[in-house]
Amino acid sequence: MQKLLPALLAILFLAGCAPTSVEPNAETATDNFEKNLECQKVRSDLRDELEYEENLDYRFVDAIFYSPKTNSCLFVADQAGYILGERFCRTTLQDAFTNELIFEKNNCDESFEEFDRIVAEYKN
């Protein structure tokens, strides 16, 4: 047994030094966190840049986040109002820098299930 103990300790020591897959994920998570912080800084500028549209009660940035999928900041904007006497609702997912429309929901009564799924896909 005493002869096995040094060999066992050496194996345990070497196993502790072996690279794991946790480190790259931790780096990626930290990098994404920092990029999310940068996106939050864009939020107030973005809010000012959203153009005023007549007949809309409001248009505002609901959320902004870093998307690894696009390597950019994306935002969710909500707007609502009345057009020709009918209620209008629109929720969009857009790129904060190019203003590219990625996805939109155009109905006040429509479920957010698909929209939320798309947003989650771009967040991960």
Steps between C-alpha positions, in 0.01 A plus 500: 500500500783740585650443154171596333454819698768708316372380163141579598599848622690565175196398294270725706744790466526459124123465466461833680732665246317363198320764292123498529227626275376734772770763447412600141132523597591719797701728270214513252251580777724780630551637148124492432433670836740782412344537155154514660623786719619682188159449341333654806705816442347528151146484639453870580645610165276253324194626682576852377551382142173313460312715260169651598211354308176690487191328643707278730442526874852384572809335365767390742784256552373213711830307521849506358758221506812365333434225247784253437306385193533840330798629702305820554262671740135422435201678646131435545280802431129533568270748335126549500239748390203545273513503124177585318313443827632149553736394778853433376765304693845405382790336682829466316840341545761719330875550475599806704772612258357421157130526597449176305161348579549140612147408609171675568162432656221723369186406688393625844325171577764268354692277739860587584600133504667499156651845554649392833641186339672707230645742758631208708662354187688825439601537865672161510 
